Amino acid sequence: MMETVSLIGEWAIGLLVLAGAIIAALSVFGLIRFEDVYLRAHAATKSATLSVMFILTAAFLYFAFYLGEISIKLLLGIVFVFLTGPVAGHLNGRAAYRSGVSLWSGSVHDDMKAALKKEREGVRKKSK
Amino acid sequence: MLSTLLIASLAILAIAVLGCMYRLLAGPSVPDRIAALDTIGVILLSMIAILCMLLKTSAYFEIILVIGILTFIGTTAFARYIERGVVLDDGDGKSNR
């Protein structure tokens, strides 16, 4: 009985790790194939974070069930990656727009252009 | 059985790092390269987690945390650098040079 449970647990953890690895590979495929930096940030930020959370969760379960070790460090790593991955992607996209990286020619909508123009005019008036 | 799946996942992640290297070398703009570097750090972190499971040791958990923190700090510093031209400023948008 215990052996069956142990086997099922091994399969579940192995498939969780494999799913994380495949999601990471798909994310990198998007990073290579998409057209401009904003679309690439969409691929690189969200799915890479999801894949890391899959793999770290699998590691946490493995150490908890098979080696009897509840690791706070791994939990901290999961929470940290979950918080900082999207924030880093947002910072990178913001810096890209403000430093003048152009959008893909097939993009149809750009709300940031008007907002940025208004902000820059406000700064210029204040400095006069 | 588990170790076979883990080694297969390591191989997939290594190929993913190679794809990131392509974007890091060929990326047309600087933010492209920063996004690729961020992804490499995140993938490296999961590779070390898999290595921990493969070797049945908890000695490398600190490395997971340190790589996560360094990746975030590095992305933040690069983003600030290409946005303002300096990494640290006074907070009012002017540089302190």
Backbone of each chain as ProteinMPNN parsed JSONL, in Angstrom:
{"seq_chain_A": "MMETVSLIGEWAIGLLVLAGAIIAALSVFGLIRFEDVYLRAHAATKSATLSVMFILTAAFLYFAFYLGEISIKLLLGIVFVFLTGPVAGHLNGRAAYRSGVSLWSGSVHDDMKAALKKEREGVRKKSK", "coords_chain_A": {"N_chain_A": [[0.838, -1.206, 0.0], [1.805, 1.304, 0.934], [3.893, 1.453, -0.814], [2.615, 1.774, -3.275], [1.438, 4.323, -2.942], [3.752, 5.813, -2.694], [4.864, 5.451, -5.219], [2.945, 6.708, -6.838], [3.226, 9.297, -5.88], [5.859, 9.864, -6.696], [5.547, 9.834, -9.503], [3.741, 11.971, -9.763], [5.269, 14.149, -8.861], [7.403, 14.059, -10.67], [6.047, 14.535, -13.093], [5.114, 17.088, -12.606], [7.519, 18.537, -12.536], [8.355, 18.083, -15.15], [6.291, 19.338, -16.57], [6.765, 21.969, -15.783], [9.286, 22.379, -16.991], [8.599, 22.127, -19.7], [6.855, 24.27, -20.003], [8.681, 26.341, -19.574], [10.279, 25.991, -21.842], [8.43, 26.6, -23.865], [7.999, 29.256, -23.253], [10.5, 30.358, -23.841], [10.512, 29.86, -26.542], [8.529, 31.651, -27.346], [9.925, 33.968, -26.663], [11.889, 33.969, -28.591], [10.452, 34.056, -31.013], [8.528, 36.139, -31.103], [7.583, 39.562, -32.06], [8.329, 42.241, -31.175], [9.779, 44.072, -28.357], [7.829, 44.345, -26.398], [5.874, 42.399, -26.849], [7.544, 40.221, -26.509], [8.191, 40.485, -23.83], [5.76, 39.826, -22.751], [5.729, 37.055, -23.279], [8.042, 36.22, -21.913], [7.829, 36.973, -19.229], [5.427, 36.074, -17.841], [4.959, 33.266, -18.331], [7.446, 32.173, -17.729], [7.679, 32.711, -15.015], [5.555, 31.12, -14.091], [6.535, 28.552, -14.747], [8.793, 28.334, -13.109], [7.549, 28.411, -10.636], [6.094, 26.008, -10.704], [8.228, 24.122, -10.73], [9.613, 24.69, -8.361], [7.592, 24.19, -6.515], [7.295, 21.443, -6.912], [9.801, 20.597, -5.979], [9.583, 21.354, -3.319], [7.474, 19.668, -2.46], [8.683, 17.183, -2.888], [10.873, 17.217, -1.073], [9.407, 17.469, 1.265], [7.821, 15.126, 1.433], [9.438, 12.869, 0.868], [12.002, 13.167, 1.964], [11.392, 14.168, 4.387], [11.555, 16.892, 5.145], [10.586, 20.014, 5.834], [10.914, 22.792, 4.007], [11.527, 26.062, 4.636], [12.965, 27.871, 3.196], [12.583, 27.204, 0.497], [9.85, 27.757, 0.227], [9.945, 30.499, 0.66], [11.447, 31.191, -1.58], [9.593, 30.547, -3.628], [7.513, 32.411, -3.115], [8.968, 34.764, -3.441], [9.823, 34.697, -6.145], [7.324, 34.722, -7.346], [6.444, 37.279, -6.643], [8.436, 39.036, -7.676], [8.937, 38.474, -10.399], [6.837, 39.443, -12.293], [7.038, 42.172, -11.574], [9.636, 42.872, -12.346], [9.383, 42.464, -15.101], [7.528, 44.463, -15.728], [8.989, 46.802, -15.065], [11.019, 46.624, -16.949], [9.594, 46.826, -19.38], [8.525, 49.388, -19.124], [10.859, 50.954, -19.011], [11.77, 50.384, -21.561], [9.787, 51.576, -23.205], [10.025, 54.271, -22.457], [12.618, 54.832, -23.18], [12.377, 54.867, -25.86], [12.03, 52.627, -27.588], [10.598, 51.284, -30.454], [7.202, 50.257, -31.299], [5.963, 47.122, -32.645], [5.212, 47.01, -36.15], [2.724, 45.994, -36.696], [1.155, 46.532, -34.51], [-1.857, 47.861, -33.062], [-2.842, 49.683, -31.216], [-2.114, 52.301, -28.948], [-2.006, 53.537, -26.014], [-0.212, 54.691, -24.321], [1.274, 56.605, -25.599], [-0.103, 59.092, -25.83], [-0.445, 59.674, -23.099], [2.189, 59.866, -22.21], [3.063, 62.036, -23.708], [1.478, 64.125, -22.684], [2.442, 64.139, -20.056], [5.096, 64.903, -20.445], [4.799, 67.463, -21.538], [3.68, 68.756, -19.317], [5.853, 68.687, -17.536], [7.622, 70.328, -18.915], [6.289, 72.83, -18.825], [6.346, 73.318, -16.095], [9.03, 73.638, -15.642], [9.54, 76.038, -16.865]], "CA_chain_A": [[0.0, 0.0, 0.0], [2.672, 2.48, 0.997], [4.708, 1.522, -2.036], [1.786, 2.36, -4.334], [1.332, 5.768, -2.701], [5.058, 6.402, -2.976], [5.043, 5.468, -6.678], [2.092, 7.771, -7.387], [3.839, 10.582, -5.542], [7.012, 10.091, -7.583], [5.047, 10.201, -10.827], [3.15, 13.315, -9.735], [6.333, 15.154, -8.765], [8.138, 14.063, -11.937], [5.264, 15.197, -14.146], [5.084, 18.528, -12.287], [8.797, 19.1, -12.99], [8.384, 18.049, -16.619], [5.4, 20.391, -17.046], [7.472, 23.239, -15.615], [10.338, 22.492, -18.01], [7.995, 22.353, -21.021], [6.364, 25.651, -20.025], [9.845, 27.213, -19.767], [10.699, 25.896, -23.245], [7.463, 27.366, -24.67], [8.234, 30.668, -22.985], [11.676, 30.781, -24.597], [10.085, 29.869, -27.941], [7.906, 32.961, -27.542], [10.974, 34.994, -26.587], [12.621, 34.006, -29.858], [9.646, 34.235, -32.217], [7.662, 37.323, -31.146], [8.086, 40.585, -32.98], [9.032, 43.364, -30.546], [10.166, 43.809, -26.973], [6.66, 44.278, -25.507], [5.315, 41.046, -27.006], [8.48, 39.259, -25.924], [8.052, 40.564, -22.373], [4.563, 39.04, -22.445], [6.086, 35.634, -23.242], [9.124, 35.882, -20.988], [7.547, 37.252, -17.831], [4.372, 35.321, -17.163], [5.084, 31.806, -18.352], [8.674, 31.769, -17.04], [7.345, 32.689, -13.588], [4.721, 29.93, -13.83], [7.35, 27.336, -14.8], [9.626, 28.262, -11.908], [6.719, 28.057, -9.486], [5.839, 24.566, -10.818], [9.392, 23.31, -10.373], [9.919, 24.869, -6.941], [6.57, 23.468, -5.756], [7.642, 20.023, -6.966], [10.937, 20.373, -5.082], [9.084, 21.445, -1.945], [6.721, 18.439, -2.153], [9.636, 16.059, -2.818], [11.615, 17.254, 0.189], [8.492, 17.303, 2.392], [7.265, 13.783, 1.558], [10.405, 11.781, 0.755], [13.139, 13.349, 2.856], [10.888, 14.623, 5.679], [12.16, 18.171, 5.494], [9.78, 21.156, 5.393], [11.923, 23.817, 3.774], [10.993, 27.426, 4.566], [13.705, 28.607, 2.164], [11.939, 26.991, -0.808], [8.604, 28.528, 0.228], [10.345, 31.899, 0.484], [11.829, 31.344, -2.984], [8.376, 30.557, -4.445], [6.833, 33.7, -2.938], [9.804, 35.836, -3.984], [9.741, 34.673, -7.612], [5.96, 35.114, -7.703], [6.299, 38.726, -6.516], [9.386, 39.874, -8.413], [8.952, 38.243, -11.84], [6.039, 40.447, -13.004], [7.53, 43.531, -11.325], [10.806, 43.085, -13.201], [8.905, 42.608, -16.472], [6.916, 45.782, -15.861], [10.058, 47.811, -15.079], [11.735, 46.519, -18.222], [8.75, 47.369, -20.429], [8.434, 50.842, -18.922], [12.128, 51.541, -19.437], [11.86, 50.257, -23.016], [8.953, 52.594, -23.86], [10.52, 55.62, -22.198], [13.863, 55.074, -23.907], [12.088, 55.068, -27.266], [11.974, 51.443, -28.437], [9.337, 51.413, -31.175], [6.329, 49.09, -31.308], [5.89, 46.356, -33.883], [4.394, 47.756, -37.105], [1.381, 45.449, -36.698], [0.389, 46.919, -33.319], [-2.949, 48.724, -33.484], [-3.337, 50.589, -30.187], [-1.014, 52.793, -28.12], [-2.501, 54.536, -25.075], [0.884, 55.29, -23.567], [1.86, 57.719, -26.348], [-0.769, 60.334, -25.43], [-0.18, 59.925, -21.682], [3.576, 60.295, -22.056], [3.177, 63.374, -24.286], [0.894, 65.043, -21.712], [3.34, 64.243, -18.906], [6.305, 65.653, -20.802], [4.429, 68.87, -21.646], [3.534, 69.267, -17.958], [7.191, 68.905, -16.973], [8.239, 71.478, -19.579], [5.669, 74.05, -18.305], [6.783, 73.545, -14.72], [10.414, 74.091, -15.608], [9.621, 77.425, -17.343]], "C_chain_A": [[0.865, 1.246, 0.0], [3.513, 2.614, -0.265], [3.927, 2.15, -3.182], [1.695, 3.861, -4.182], [2.638, 6.455, -3.063], [5.295, 6.512, -4.476], [4.22, 6.583, -7.309], [2.692, 9.144, -7.104], [5.025, 10.885, -6.433], [6.569, 10.519, -8.962], [4.512, 11.616, -10.833], [4.24, 14.373, -9.709], [7.112, 15.234, -10.069], [7.376, 14.772, -13.035], [5.147, 16.692, -13.896], [6.365, 19.198, -12.778], [8.828, 19.164, -14.511], [7.48, 19.138, -17.204], [6.063, 21.749, -16.908], [8.52, 23.442, -16.688], [9.737, 22.783, -19.374], [7.441, 23.772, -21.114], [7.517, 26.622, -20.222], [10.296, 27.187, -21.221], [9.753, 26.68, -24.143], [7.678, 28.865, -24.493], [9.43, 31.178, -23.774], [11.378, 30.781, -26.093], [9.401, 31.199, -28.272], [8.931, 34.073, -27.544], [11.741, 35.092, -27.902], [11.724, 34.493, -30.987], [8.838, 35.526, -32.264], [8.382, 38.512, -31.766], [8.813, 41.741, -32.305], [9.146, 43.125, -29.042], [8.95, 43.679, -26.056], [5.986, 42.906, -25.607], [6.23, 40.01, -26.37], [8.405, 39.29, -24.408], [6.817, 39.788, -21.921], [4.904, 37.557, -22.343], [7.05, 35.335, -22.109], [8.703, 36.017, -19.542], [6.594, 36.236, -17.217], [4.652, 33.828, -17.153], [6.378, 31.34, -17.7], [8.43, 31.72, -15.538], [6.528, 31.45, -13.235], [5.576, 28.664, -13.808], [8.227, 27.218, -13.56], [8.789, 27.882, -10.702], [6.347, 26.578, -9.513], [7.021, 23.773, -10.266], [9.726, 23.464, -8.891], [8.872, 24.178, -6.073], [6.861, 21.972, -5.753], [8.795, 19.711, -6.031], [10.487, 20.408, -3.63], [8.351, 20.17, -1.553], [7.663, 17.253, -2.002], [10.355, 16.05, -1.484], [10.689, 17.041, 1.37], [8.095, 15.84, 2.561], [8.333, 12.694, 1.596], [11.591, 11.939, 1.68], [12.715, 13.935, 4.201], [11.428, 15.96, 6.124], [11.295, 19.289, 4.938], [10.717, 22.346, 5.247], [11.275, 25.184, 3.639], [11.683, 28.204, 3.454], [13.049, 28.434, 0.799], [10.621, 27.759, -0.888], [8.883, 30.003, -0.007], [10.732, 32.155, -0.97], [10.606, 31.399, -3.89], [7.699, 31.913, -4.349], [7.635, 34.818, -3.594], [9.732, 35.879, -5.507], [8.37, 35.137, -8.074], [5.794, 36.628, -7.647], [7.18, 39.471, -7.51], [9.376, 39.638, -9.918], [8.132, 39.264, -12.614], [6.528, 41.867, -12.786], [8.717, 43.84, -12.223], [10.379, 43.253, -14.66], [8.296, 43.978, -16.717], [7.971, 46.878, -15.943], [10.77, 47.825, -16.418], [10.905, 47.117, -19.36], [8.636, 48.876, -20.344], [9.705, 51.529, -19.396], [12.26, 51.481, -20.953], [11.037, 51.348, -23.682], [9.553, 53.975, -23.681], [11.838, 55.888, -22.882], [13.641, 55.002, -25.406], [12.191, 53.839, -28.139], [10.612, 51.418, -29.119], [8.542, 50.114, -31.117], [6.439, 48.359, -32.639], [4.937, 47.076, -34.845], [2.967, 47.223, -37.158], [0.565, 45.804, -35.473], [-0.657, 47.947, -33.699], [-3.296, 49.795, -32.453], [-2.196, 51.005, -29.274], [-1.532, 53.904, -27.215], [-1.384, 55.32, -24.423], [1.427, 56.533, -24.246], [1.262, 59.051, -25.894], [-0.437, 60.682, -23.983], [1.231, 60.463, -21.485], [3.772, 61.707, -22.586], [2.649, 64.425, -23.301], [1.843, 65.254, -20.53], [4.561, 65.098, -19.244], [6.002, 67.136, -20.974], [4.271, 69.505, -20.269], [4.883, 69.581, -17.338], [7.821, 70.15, -17.585], [7.653, 72.792, -19.052], [6.194, 74.369, -16.907], [8.203, 74.113, -14.696], [10.565, 75.501, -16.15], [9.287, 78.408, -16.278]], "O_chain_A": [[0.686, 2.137, -0.83], [3.808, 3.716, -0.727], [4.463, 2.94, -3.959], [1.853, 4.6, -5.153], [2.644, 7.533, -3.657], [5.841, 7.502, -4.962], [4.695, 7.309, -8.182], [2.675, 10.034, -7.954], [5.195, 12.019, -6.883], [7.13, 11.45, -9.539], [4.771, 12.384, -11.759], [4.167, 15.369, -10.428], [7.449, 16.324, -10.532], [7.959, 15.52, -13.82], [5.088, 17.481, -14.839], [6.322, 20.281, -13.361], [9.264, 20.156, -15.094], [7.83, 19.782, -18.193], [5.949, 22.592, -17.798], [8.645, 24.534, -17.241], [10.281, 23.586, -20.133], [7.536, 24.411, -22.161], [7.379, 27.612, -20.94], [10.654, 28.223, -21.781], [10.196, 27.35, -25.076], [7.559, 29.642, -25.44], [9.399, 32.284, -24.314], [11.921, 31.6, -26.835], [9.647, 31.797, -29.32], [8.83, 35.015, -28.329], [12.19, 36.173, -28.284], [12.172, 35.262, -31.837], [8.488, 35.982, -33.353], [9.595, 38.494, -31.973], [9.837, 42.188, -32.822], [8.675, 42.114, -28.522], [9.018, 42.983, -25.043], [5.581, 42.325, -24.6], [5.765, 39.043, -25.768], [8.537, 38.252, -23.759], [6.814, 39.171, -20.855], [4.432, 36.872, -21.435], [6.909, 34.326, -21.418], [9.17, 35.254, -18.697], [6.906, 35.613, -16.203], [4.595, 33.188, -16.103], [6.427, 30.232, -17.167], [8.906, 30.812, -14.856], [6.771, 30.806, -12.214], [5.377, 27.798, -12.956], [8.388, 26.126, -13.017], [9.24, 27.128, -9.84], [6.287, 25.946, -8.459], [6.849, 22.871, -9.446], [10.08, 22.487, -8.231], [9.202, 23.638, -5.017], [6.701, 21.304, -4.732], [8.784, 18.681, -5.357], [10.938, 19.609, -2.808], [8.561, 19.639, -0.463], [7.485, 16.418, -1.116], [10.446, 15.012, -0.829], [11.113, 16.491, 2.387], [8.031, 15.345, 3.686], [8.156, 11.691, 2.287], [12.142, 10.941, 2.144], [13.559, 14.177, 5.064], [11.727, 16.166, 7.3], [11.257, 19.505, 3.727], [11.251, 22.85, 6.235], [10.567, 25.452, 2.669], [11.083, 29.086, 2.84], [12.962, 29.387, 0.025], [10.298, 28.341, -1.924], [8.176, 30.676, -0.756], [10.396, 33.197, -1.534], [10.566, 32.203, -4.822], [7.347, 32.507, -5.368], [7.068, 35.71, -4.225], [9.596, 36.95, -6.099], [8.252, 35.856, -9.066], [5.101, 37.212, -8.481], [6.73, 40.437, -8.127], [9.776, 40.531, -10.664], [8.669, 39.906, -13.517], [6.451, 42.692, -13.696], [8.807, 44.927, -12.793], [10.938, 44.082, -15.379], [8.507, 44.586, -17.766], [7.875, 47.776, -16.778], [11.086, 48.885, -16.96], [11.44, 47.83, -20.208], [8.648, 49.566, -21.364], [9.656, 52.546, -20.087], [12.794, 52.403, -21.57], [11.511, 51.989, -24.62], [9.594, 54.767, -24.623], [12.167, 57.044, -23.149], [14.606, 55.067, -26.168], [12.42, 53.976, -29.341], [9.582, 51.519, -28.452], [9.093, 49.031, -30.918], [6.939, 48.9, -33.626], [3.962, 47.685, -34.405], [2.074, 47.932, -37.621], [-0.603, 45.425, -35.386], [-0.41, 48.807, -34.545], [-3.997, 50.747, -32.796], [-1.393, 50.167, -28.863], [-1.506, 55.076, -27.59], [-1.57, 56.467, -24.018], [1.975, 57.418, -23.588], [1.983, 60.007, -25.61], [-0.176, 61.842, -23.667], [1.452, 61.388, -20.703], [4.533, 62.491, -22.018], [3.269, 65.47, -23.099], [2.031, 66.375, -20.059], [5.004, 65.913, -18.435], [6.819, 67.983, -20.613], [4.672, 70.65, -20.063], [5.049, 70.614, -16.689], [8.469, 70.933, -16.891], [8.386, 73.759, -18.848], [6.453, 75.525, -16.574], [8.54, 74.948, -13.856], [11.603, 76.125, -15.933], [9.309, 79.614, -16.523]]}, "seq_chain_B": "MLSTLLIASLAILAIAVLGCMYRLLAGPSVPDRIAALDTIGVILLSMIAILCMLLKTSAYFEIILVIGILTFIGTTAFARYIERGVVLDDGDGKSNR", "coords_chain_B": {"N_chain_B": [[12.884, 6.034, -11.993], [11.838, 8.581, -11.313], [14.246, 9.974, -11.441], [14.9, 9.783, -14.124], [12.902, 11.376, -15.335], [13.638, 13.795, -14.176], [16.192, 14.25, -15.24], [15.541, 14.46, -17.935], [14.01, 16.802, -17.835], [16.001, 18.6, -17.065], [17.537, 18.591, -19.399], [15.718, 19.736, -21.238], [15.486, 22.278, -20.104], [18.103, 23.171, -20.426], [18.247, 23.426, -23.201], [16.409, 25.476, -23.444], [17.818, 27.555, -22.209], [19.794, 27.898, -24.124], [18.234, 28.954, -26.225], [17.55, 31.402, -25.047], [20.078, 32.516, -24.996], [20.45, 33.015, -27.688], [18.62, 35.134, -28.085], [19.762, 36.947, -26.386], [22.2, 37.536, -27.603], [21.436, 38.388, -30.162], [19.392, 40.193, -29.906], [17.56, 43.047, -30.956], [17.248, 45.444, -29.478], [18.24, 47.04, -26.342], [16.456, 46.482, -24.089], [15.41, 44.003, -24.945], [17.606, 42.306, -24.614], [17.872, 42.508, -21.851], [15.497, 41.307, -20.957], [15.97, 38.716, -21.867], [18.179, 38.036, -20.301], [17.056, 38.09, -17.748], [15.262, 35.959, -18.017], [17.095, 33.886, -18.341], [18.273, 33.835, -15.79], [16.07, 33.057, -14.242], [15.526, 30.523, -15.262], [17.886, 29.219, -14.638], [17.645, 29.15, -11.892], [15.531, 27.297, -11.57], [16.808, 25.086, -12.614], [18.722, 24.582, -10.656], [17.066, 23.899, -8.559], [16.058, 21.462, -9.514], [18.432, 20.031, -9.572], [18.956, 19.85, -6.848], [16.922, 18.054, -6.101], [17.748, 15.843, -7.553], [20.218, 15.162, -6.441], [19.464, 14.744, -3.884], [19.901, 16.559, -1.763], [19.804, 19.317, 0.511], [21.489, 21.398, 0.349], [21.75, 23.384, -1.518], [19.749, 25.268, -1.409], [20.052, 27.883, -0.528], [21.384, 28.977, -2.654], [19.399, 29.094, -4.558], [17.74, 31.13, -3.514], [19.573, 33.287, -3.544], [20.212, 33.57, -6.265], [17.685, 34.244, -7.255], [17.264, 36.763, -5.993], [19.46, 38.243, -6.981], [18.921, 38.239, -9.73], [16.58, 39.775, -9.849], [17.474, 42.252, -8.77], [19.438, 42.882, -10.644], [17.935, 43.16, -13.044], [16.333, 45.348, -12.315], [18.289, 47.346, -11.922], [19.445, 47.554, -14.489], [17.188, 48.377, -15.945], [16.611, 50.865, -14.818], [18.932, 52.123, -15.539], [18.85, 52.254, -18.402], [16.641, 53.839, -18.602], [17.082, 56.319, -17.313], [19.762, 56.924, -17.483], [21.439, 56.86, -15.312], [22.133, 54.779, -12.437], [21.621, 55.215, -9.715], [19.819, 57.896, -8.289], [18.693, 61.157, -7.04], [16.011, 60.885, -6.607], [14.372, 62.83, -7.618], [14.408, 62.749, -10.3], [16.569, 64.019, -11.404], [20.032, 63.604, -12.139], [22.767, 62.754, -9.948], [25.272, 63.415, -10.67]], "CA_chain_B": [[11.811, 6.661, -12.772], [11.847, 10.029, -11.058], [15.493, 10.611, -11.882], [14.829, 9.915, -15.585], [12.123, 12.577, -15.648], [14.387, 14.991, -13.768], [17.28, 14.505, -16.196], [14.908, 14.958, -19.166], [13.652, 18.207, -17.617], [17.244, 19.387, -17.107], [17.934, 18.743, -20.804], [14.818, 20.713, -21.854], [15.824, 23.611, -19.608], [19.369, 23.586, -21.032], [17.93, 23.916, -24.548], [15.748, 26.772, -23.276], [18.864, 28.552, -21.957], [20.427, 28.189, -25.419], [17.356, 29.885, -26.937], [17.715, 32.713, -24.438], [21.372, 33.052, -25.42], [20.264, 33.584, -29.024], [17.981, 36.443, -27.972], [20.712, 37.826, -25.684], [23.238, 37.985, -28.54], [20.9, 38.954, -31.395], [18.278, 41.102, -29.658], [17.831, 44.335, -31.593], [17.334, 46.564, -28.542], [18.778, 46.682, -25.027], [15.473, 45.782, -23.246], [15.341, 42.593, -25.348], [18.691, 41.569, -23.957], [17.597, 42.44, -20.411], [14.456, 40.29, -20.754], [16.588, 37.398, -22.037], [19.03, 37.782, -19.135], [16.13, 37.791, -16.664], [14.753, 34.6, -18.216], [18.186, 32.94, -18.067], [18.396, 33.709, -14.341], [14.924, 32.319, -13.704], [15.666, 29.12, -15.656], [19.001, 28.692, -13.848], [17.095, 28.891, -10.565], [14.795, 26.033, -11.551], [17.756, 23.991, -12.824], [19.351, 24.25, -9.379], [16.059, 23.179, -7.765], [16.035, 20.073, -9.999], [19.689, 19.409, -9.132], [18.763, 19.516, -5.434], [16.132, 16.826, -6.019], [18.511, 14.734, -8.136], [21.302, 14.795, -5.522], [18.849, 14.534, -2.563], [20.53, 17.394, -0.75], [19.191, 20.637, 0.658], [22.599, 22.344, 0.53], [21.778, 24.435, -2.533], [18.564, 26.121, -1.34], [20.485, 29.281, -0.417], [21.757, 29.462, -3.989], [18.143, 29.45, -5.223], [17.331, 32.463, -3.05], [20.528, 34.328, -3.951], [20.064, 33.831, -7.703], [16.44, 34.992, -7.436], [17.447, 38.164, -5.592], [20.397, 38.908, -7.896], [18.25, 38.461, -11.016], [15.664, 40.911, -9.719], [18.249, 43.495, -8.602], [20.101, 43.178, -11.901], [16.955, 43.69, -13.993], [15.95, 46.686, -11.869], [19.378, 48.293, -12.158], [19.562, 47.773, -15.934], [16.033, 49.14, -16.418], [16.802, 52.255, -14.407], [20.048, 52.697, -16.295], [18.477, 52.66, -19.759], [15.584, 54.845, -18.571], [17.521, 57.631, -16.844], [21.176, 57.165, -17.727], [22.21, 56.543, -14.105], [21.47, 53.745, -11.641], [21.132, 55.839, -8.483], [19.664, 59.348, -8.359], [18.17, 61.729, -5.807], [14.59, 60.653, -6.493], [13.603, 63.866, -8.3], [14.585, 62.61, -11.732], [17.847, 64.584, -11.824], [21.145, 62.757, -11.729], [23.596, 63.385, -8.925], [26.657, 63.509, -11.114]], "C_chain_B": [[11.826, 8.169, -12.614], [13.106, 10.67, -11.607], [15.528, 10.734, -13.4], [14.077, 11.182, -15.984], [12.893, 13.84, -15.302], [15.484, 15.31, -14.767], [16.715, 15.008, -17.523], [14.543, 16.432, -19.013], [14.885, 19.098, -17.647], [17.67, 19.631, -18.543], [17.054, 19.785, -21.491], [15.186, 22.124, -21.409], [17.135, 24.1, -20.203], [19.144, 24.106, -22.446], [17.266, 25.29, -24.472], [16.774, 27.867, -23.011], [19.59, 28.905, -23.255], [19.571, 29.167, -26.236], [17.458, 31.29, -26.381], [19.036, 33.345, -24.867], [21.268, 33.652, -26.812], [19.674, 34.984, -28.918], [18.926, 37.435, -27.307], [21.753, 38.363, -26.652], [22.644, 38.763, -29.7], [19.876, 40.042, -31.166], [18.512, 42.488, -30.205], [17.946, 45.493, -30.611], [17.833, 46.077, -27.191], [17.717, 46.002, -24.15], [15.24, 44.324, -23.638], [16.393, 41.771, -24.631], [18.437, 41.444, -22.467], [16.547, 41.378, -20.12], [15.051, 38.894, -20.888], [17.438, 37.037, -20.841], [18.182, 37.402, -17.922], [15.623, 36.353, -16.783], [15.836, 33.564, -17.953], [18.337, 32.737, -16.563], [17.298, 32.847, -13.749], [15.036, 30.831, -14.048], [16.793, 28.454, -14.876], [18.535, 28.307, -12.452], [16.341, 27.556, -10.535], [15.717, 24.857, -11.834], [18.407, 23.593, -11.503], [18.362, 23.522, -8.477], [15.993, 21.712, -8.199], [17.284, 19.327, -9.552], [19.611, 19.006, -7.666], [17.994, 18.204, -5.294], [16.94, 15.627, -6.484], [19.57, 14.243, -7.154], [20.795, 14.558, -4.106], [19.559, 15.325, -1.47], [19.829, 18.741, -0.676], [20.262, 21.718, 0.77], [22.505, 23.526, -0.404], [20.58, 25.379, -2.456], [18.931, 27.599, -1.226], [20.798, 29.84, -1.784], [20.504, 29.849, -4.762], [17.717, 30.86, -4.828], [18.256, 33.542, -3.587], [20.39, 34.627, -5.431], [18.771, 34.587, -7.977], [16.615, 36.465, -7.118], [18.353, 38.885, -6.583], [19.757, 39.171, -9.248], [17.348, 39.682, -10.947], [16.431, 42.225, -9.625], [18.913, 43.879, -9.916], [19.138, 43.763, -12.922], [16.558, 45.108, -13.62], [17.033, 47.706, -12.194], [19.526, 48.592, -13.643], [18.425, 48.639, -16.437], [16.169, 50.601, -16.035], [17.897, 52.905, -15.23], [19.607, 53.122, -17.691], [17.368, 53.702, -19.735], [16.133, 56.229, -18.252], [18.988, 57.914, -17.106], [22.052, 56.954, -16.518], [21.447, 55.464, -13.339], [20.86, 54.35, -10.385], [20.957, 57.328, -8.722], [19.004, 59.84, -7.074], [16.688, 61.479, -5.613], [13.76, 61.712, -7.173], [13.82, 63.819, -9.81], [15.889, 63.197, -12.238], [18.984, 63.677, -11.361], [21.998, 63.515, -10.72], [25.053, 63.447, -9.36], [27.157, 64.95, -10.997]], "O_chain_B": [[11.828, 8.929, -13.583], [13.062, 11.764, -12.169], [16.117, 11.678, -13.926], [14.524, 11.953, -16.833], [12.825, 14.836, -16.023], [15.7, 16.471, -15.113], [17.312, 15.869, -18.169], [14.736, 17.223, -19.936], [14.844, 20.208, -18.178], [18.111, 20.728, -18.886], [17.556, 20.623, -22.239], [15.201, 23.054, -22.215], [17.29, 25.293, -20.463], [19.756, 25.092, -22.858], [17.513, 26.158, -25.309], [16.636, 28.98, -23.517], [19.961, 30.059, -23.47], [20.097, 30.088, -26.86], [17.455, 32.263, -27.135], [19.112, 34.556, -25.078], [21.904, 34.664, -27.106], [20.15, 35.915, -29.567], [18.902, 38.625, -27.621], [22.154, 39.522, -26.542], [23.268, 39.706, -30.186], [19.511, 40.752, -32.103], [19.566, 43.071, -29.95], [18.678, 46.445, -30.882], [17.854, 44.878, -26.915], [18.046, 45.008, -23.502], [14.915, 43.495, -22.787], [16.117, 40.69, -24.111], [18.74, 40.412, -21.868], [16.677, 40.628, -19.153], [14.698, 37.99, -20.131], [17.441, 35.888, -20.398], [18.543, 36.504, -17.162], [15.557, 35.621, -15.796], [15.557, 32.494, -17.413], [18.509, 31.608, -16.102], [17.544, 32.016, -12.875], [14.686, 29.975, -13.234], [16.692, 27.288, -14.496], [18.955, 27.293, -11.895], [16.489, 26.777, -9.594], [15.464, 23.748, -11.363], [18.622, 22.407, -11.25], [18.75, 22.636, -7.716], [15.884, 20.82, -7.357], [17.222, 18.15, -9.198], [20.126, 17.959, -7.275], [18.35, 17.348, -4.484], [16.851, 14.541, -5.912], [19.797, 13.039, -7.043], [21.575, 14.213, -3.217], [19.789, 14.81, -0.375], [19.323, 19.244, -1.679], [19.983, 22.826, 1.229], [23.103, 24.57, -0.141], [20.403, 26.213, -3.345], [18.229, 28.464, -1.75], [20.529, 31.008, -2.067], [20.521, 30.809, -5.532], [17.377, 31.681, -5.68], [17.794, 34.591, -4.036], [20.442, 35.788, -5.835], [18.744, 35.473, -8.831], [16.17, 37.324, -7.879], [18.059, 40.011, -6.985], [20.012, 40.209, -9.86], [17.34, 40.517, -11.852], [16.097, 43.197, -10.304], [18.953, 45.057, -10.272], [19.463, 44.741, -13.595], [16.453, 45.975, -14.487], [16.739, 48.797, -12.683], [19.712, 49.747, -14.027], [18.639, 49.533, -17.255], [15.873, 51.484, -16.841], [17.812, 54.082, -15.578], [19.941, 54.221, -18.133], [17.159, 54.391, -20.733], [15.703, 57.214, -18.851], [19.419, 59.058, -16.961], [23.273, 56.875, -16.647], [20.254, 55.261, -13.566], [19.724, 54.04, -10.027], [21.84, 57.968, -9.294], [18.78, 59.068, -6.141], [16.144, 61.821, -4.563], [12.549, 61.538, -7.306], [13.451, 64.756, -10.518], [16.292, 62.922, -13.368], [18.894, 63.054, -10.302], [21.961, 64.743, -10.645], [25.957, 63.523, -8.528], [28.309, 65.232, -11.326]]}, "name": "protein", "num_of_chains": 2, "seq": "MMETVSLIGEWAIGLLVLAGAIIAALSVFGLIRFEDVYLRAHAATKSATLSVMFILTAAFLYFAFYLGEISIKLLLGIVFVFLTGPVAGHLNGRAAYRSGVSLWSGSVHDDMKAALKKEREGVRKKSKMLSTLLIASLAILAIAVLGCMYRLLAGPSVPDRIAALDTIGVILLSMIAILCMLLKTSAYFEIILVIGILTFIGTTAFARYIERGVVLDDGDGKSNR"}
